[in-house]
Amino acid sequence: MSLGGTTAKEVGNISFLRSFVIANNTFHRFIPDEMYIPMSLPIAARSSRLDKGNFENNYPSGNLPVDIYEKLSKLERLGILSNQISGNIPPSLGTCANLKLLSLTRNKFNGSIPMELGNLSRLQILQHRFNNLIGDLPSSIFNISSLLTISIRQNKISGNFPEDPCKRPSNLERLELSENMFHGEVSLSLLNCRALKLLNISNNGFIGSIPEEIGILSSLRWLDMSYNGFSGSIPKGIGNVSALRHIDLSYNNLTGTIPYSIGNMSNIE
């Protein structure tokens, strides 16, 4: 049994509310306006204490209000997964200074990813998968040293591979850019991402050779570079990544022989 209809506006009057979870229901209105009353008003935004919002697997549609996040300064986790939300991602999300998780996966967002998201200095997980986003991936995102996951799979993001994804001391563990419209060569600066465990850049338009030094990414467990235009040979150094469990280089323009070193990878599934 699931709940449906609209969310009662009285929810916004609960002064002690810290977490608002309505996942896996069929609500068709996003969130009551009362949850975003400015703090200057007499019945001040009692939800300004809200630190978790999970609206996964409902069916609200329309756009996100452009200013709602300016009233949710304590918000740490925001999940709006598997809905019908469209329009642009509000730049005001960049004002949620405490945000650690932002997931807008499986909606109908379009437009570009706001560069203001680079202001989220505590962000750990950024997931915008399965939308209709376009434009470049903002370089400001890679200024967030706390980021563990960047996943923008299956959009229409274009441009070159991020110029320097780990230019600061980085904890980045998962970089998923698959099924987009990226092109050009993979920057050698990728080799600075020493904490990287998953790299999925499949189904794009990348060209050039696979960096020979990729073997220094010793933490890598999952590597998918399939369905691109990579050429040249498979680097021998790839066999040095002993932690690798999955590797997919299919549907490229690679030539030569398979390095013997790959036979040393005992964890391949």
C-alpha positions as CSV (number, residue, x, y, z in Angstrom):
1,M,0.0,0.0,0.0
2,S,1.3,3.5,-0.9
3,L,0.3,7.0,0.0
4,G,-0.9,9.4,-2.6
5,G,-2.4,12.8,-3.3
6,T,-0.7,15.9,-2.0
7,T,1.5,16.5,1.0
8,A,-0.5,18.2,3.8
9,K,0.6,21.8,4.3
10,E,0.5,21.3,8.1
11,V,3.7,19.3,7.8
12,G,5.4,22.6,7.4
13,N,4.3,23.7,10.9
14,I,6.1,20.9,12.8
15,S,8.7,23.0,14.6
16,F,11.0,20.0,15.5
17,L,11.0,18.4,12.0
18,R,14.6,17.4,11.0
19,S,13.9,14.7,8.4
20,F,11.2,14.5,5.8
21,V,11.1,11.1,4.0
22,I,8.2,10.2,1.6
23,A,10.0,7.8,-0.7
24,N,8.1,5.2,-2.7
25,N,4.7,6.7,-2.8
26,T,2.6,8.5,-5.4
27,F,2.4,12.1,-4.2
28,H,2.0,14.4,-7.1
29,R,2.9,17.8,-5.6
30,F,6.5,18.4,-4.7
31,I,6.6,19.9,-1.1
32,P,4.2,22.2,0.8
33,D,5.0,25.9,0.4
34,E,4.8,26.1,4.2
35,M,8.1,24.3,4.4
36,Y,9.8,27.3,2.8
37,I,8.3,30.3,4.7
38,P,11.1,32.9,5.1
39,M,12.4,33.0,8.7
40,S,11.5,36.7,8.9
41,L,7.8,35.9,9.0
42,P,6.0,35.5,12.3
43,I,5.3,31.8,11.8
44,A,8.9,31.4,10.6
45,A,10.1,28.5,8.5
46,R,9.8,25.9,11.1
47,S,11.3,23.6,8.6
48,S,14.5,25.6,8.5
49,R,15.8,22.9,10.8
50,L,15.2,20.3,8.1
51,D,18.5,18.4,7.4
52,K,17.2,15.5,5.3
53,G,14.7,15.4,2.4
54,N,14.0,12.1,0.6
55,F,11.3,12.3,-2.1
56,E,12.3,9.2,-4.1
57,N,9.9,7.3,-6.3
58,N,6.9,9.7,-6.2
59,Y,5.5,11.3,-9.3
60,P,5.5,15.1,-8.8
61,S,6.1,17.1,-11.9
62,G,6.9,20.7,-12.8
63,N,10.0,22.8,-11.9
64,L,11.8,23.2,-8.6
65,P,11.2,26.7,-7.1
66,V,14.3,28.8,-7.7
67,D,14.7,30.0,-4.2
68,I,13.5,27.2,-2.0
69,Y,17.0,26.1,-0.9
70,E,17.8,29.6,0.4
71,K,15.5,28.8,3.3
72,L,17.0,25.3,4.1
73,S,20.5,26.3,5.3
74,K,20.8,23.1,7.5
75,L,20.0,20.7,4.7
76,E,22.6,17.9,4.5
77,R,20.9,15.3,2.2
78,L,18.6,15.9,-0.7
79,G,17.3,13.0,-2.8
80,I,14.7,13.7,-5.5
81,L,15.0,10.5,-7.4
82,S,12.7,8.8,-9.9
83,N,10.1,11.6,-10.3
84,Q,9.0,13.8,-13.2
85,I,10.7,17.1,-12.2
86,S,11.8,19.2,-15.2
87,G,13.3,22.6,-15.9
88,N,16.7,23.8,-14.8
89,I,18.6,22.9,-11.6
90,P,18.3,26.0,-9.4
91,P,21.6,27.8,-8.9
92,S,20.4,28.5,-5.4
93,L,21.3,24.9,-4.5
94,G,24.8,26.3,-4.2
95,T,23.8,28.2,-1.1
96,C,23.1,25.0,0.9
97,A,26.5,25.1,2.6
98,N,25.9,21.9,4.7
99,L,24.8,19.7,1.8
100,K,26.7,16.4,1.7
101,L,24.5,14.4,-0.7
102,L,22.6,15.7,-3.8
103,S,20.8,13.2,-6.0
104,L,18.5,14.4,-8.7
105,T,18.6,11.0,-10.6
106,R,15.9,9.8,-13.0
107,N,14.0,13.0,-13.6
108,K,13.6,15.3,-16.6
109,F,15.9,18.1,-15.7
110,N,17.4,20.0,-18.6
111,G,19.7,22.9,-19.1
112,S,23.2,22.9,-17.7
113,I,24.6,22.0,-14.3
114,P,25.0,25.3,-12.4
115,M,28.6,26.3,-11.7
116,E,27.3,27.4,-8.2
117,L,27.3,23.8,-7.1
118,G,31.0,24.2,-6.8
119,N,30.4,26.2,-3.7
120,L,29.2,23.1,-1.8
121,S,32.4,22.6,0.1
122,R,31.0,19.7,2.1
123,L,29.4,17.8,-0.7
124,Q,30.4,14.1,-0.9
125,I,28.0,12.6,-3.4
126,L,26.7,14.3,-6.6
127,Q,24.3,12.2,-8.7
128,H,22.5,13.7,-11.7
129,R,22.0,10.4,-13.7
130,F,19.3,9.8,-16.2
131,N,18.2,13.4,-17.0
132,N,18.4,15.6,-20.1
133,L,21.2,17.9,-18.9
134,I,23.3,19.6,-21.5
135,G,26.4,21.8,-21.7
136,D,29.8,21.4,-20.1
137,L,30.5,19.8,-16.7
138,P,31.5,22.9,-14.6
139,S,35.1,22.9,-13.6
140,S,34.0,24.4,-10.2
141,I,32.7,20.9,-9.2
142,F,36.3,19.6,-9.0
143,N,37.2,22.3,-6.5
144,I,35.3,20.3,-3.9
145,S,37.9,18.3,-2.1
146,S,35.3,16.3,-0.1
147,L,33.7,14.8,-3.2
148,L,33.7,11.0,-3.2
149,T,31.2,10.4,-6.1
150,I,30.4,12.3,-9.3
151,S,27.8,10.4,-11.4
152,I,26.1,12.1,-14.4
153,R,25.4,9.0,-16.4
154,Q,23.0,9.2,-19.4
155,N,22.5,12.9,-20.1
156,K,23.7,15.0,-23.0
157,I,26.7,16.6,-21.3
158,S,29.3,17.6,-23.8
159,G,32.8,19.1,-23.9
160,N,36.2,17.7,-23.2
161,F,37.2,15.3,-20.4
162,P,37.6,17.4,-17.2
163,E,40.8,19.2,-17.4
164,D,42.0,18.5,-13.9
165,P,39.5,16.3,-11.9
166,C,41.8,16.0,-8.9
167,K,43.7,19.2,-8.9
168,R,43.3,19.6,-5.2
169,P,44.0,16.9,-2.6
170,S,41.2,14.6,-3.7
171,N,39.2,11.8,-2.2
172,L,37.3,11.1,-5.4
173,E,36.4,7.4,-5.6
174,R,33.8,7.2,-8.3
175,L,33.7,9.1,-11.6
176,E,30.9,8.1,-13.9
177,L,30.5,10.1,-17.1
178,S,29.1,7.4,-19.3
179,E,26.4,7.8,-22.0
180,N,26.9,11.4,-22.7
181,M,28.5,13.5,-25.5
182,F,32.0,14.0,-24.2
183,H,34.8,14.1,-26.8
184,G,38.5,14.7,-27.1
185,E,41.3,12.9,-25.3
186,V,41.4,11.9,-21.7
187,S,43.6,14.3,-19.7
188,L,46.7,12.9,-18.1
189,S,45.7,14.7,-15.0
190,L,43.3,11.8,-14.4
191,L,46.4,10.0,-13.0
192,N,46.3,12.3,-10.0
193,C,43.1,10.6,-8.9
194,R,44.9,8.1,-6.8
195,A,41.8,7.3,-4.6
196,L,39.7,6.4,-7.7
197,K,37.9,3.0,-7.4
198,L,35.4,3.3,-10.3
199,L,36.0,5.0,-13.7
200,N,33.2,4.7,-16.2
201,I,33.5,6.9,-19.3
202,S,31.8,4.5,-21.8
203,N,29.5,5.5,-24.6
204,N,31.0,8.9,-25.4
205,G,33.2,10.3,-28.2
206,F,36.6,10.0,-26.5
207,I,39.6,9.5,-28.8
208,G,43.4,9.1,-28.5
209,S,45.3,6.6,-26.6
210,I,44.7,5.1,-23.2
211,P,47.4,6.6,-20.9
212,E,50.2,4.2,-20.5
213,E,50.6,5.3,-16.8
214,I,47.1,4.2,-15.9
215,G,48.7,1.4,-13.9
216,I,49.5,3.9,-11.1
217,L,45.8,4.0,-10.2
218,S,46.3,1.2,-7.8
219,S,42.9,1.5,-6.1
220,L,40.9,1.1,-9.3
221,R,38.4,-1.8,-9.2
222,W,36.1,-1.0,-12.1
223,L,37.2,0.4,-15.4
224,D,34.8,0.9,-18.4
225,M,36.1,2.8,-21.4
226,S,34.0,0.9,-24.0
227,Y,32.1,2.4,-27.0
228,N,34.5,5.3,-27.7
229,G,37.1,5.9,-30.3
230,F,40.3,5.0,-28.4
231,S,43.1,3.9,-30.6
232,G,46.6,2.4,-30.2
233,S,47.5,-0.5,-28.0
234,I,46.3,-1.6,-24.5
235,P,48.8,-0.2,-22.0
236,K,51.0,-2.9,-20.4
237,G,50.8,-1.0,-17.1
238,I,47.1,-1.8,-16.8
239,G,48.1,-5.2,-15.5
240,N,49.7,-3.5,-12.5
241,V,46.2,-2.6,-11.2
242,S,45.8,-5.7,-9.1
243,A,42.6,-4.5,-7.5
244,L,40.7,-4.4,-10.8
245,R,37.6,-6.7,-10.9
246,H,36.0,-5.4,-14.1
247,I,37.6,-4.0,-17.2
248,D,35.8,-3.2,-20.5
249,L,37.6,-1.7,-23.5
250,S,35.3,-3.1,-26.1
251,Y,34.1,-1.2,-29.2
252,N,37.1,1.0,-29.7
253,N,39.8,1.2,-32.3
254,L,42.5,-0.6,-30.3
255,T,45.1,-2.6,-32.0
256,G,48.0,-4.9,-31.1
257,T,48.0,-7.7,-28.6
258,I,46.6,-8.1,-25.2
259,P,49.4,-7.5,-22.7
260,Y,50.6,-10.6,-20.8
261,S,50.4,-8.5,-17.6
262,I,46.6,-8.8,-17.6
263,G,47.1,-12.4,-16.8
264,N,48.3,-11.3,-13.4
265,M,45.0,-9.7,-12.5
266,S,43.6,-12.4,-10.2
267,N,40.5,-10.4,-9.1
268,I,39.0,-10.0,-12.6
269,E,35.4,-11.3,-12.6
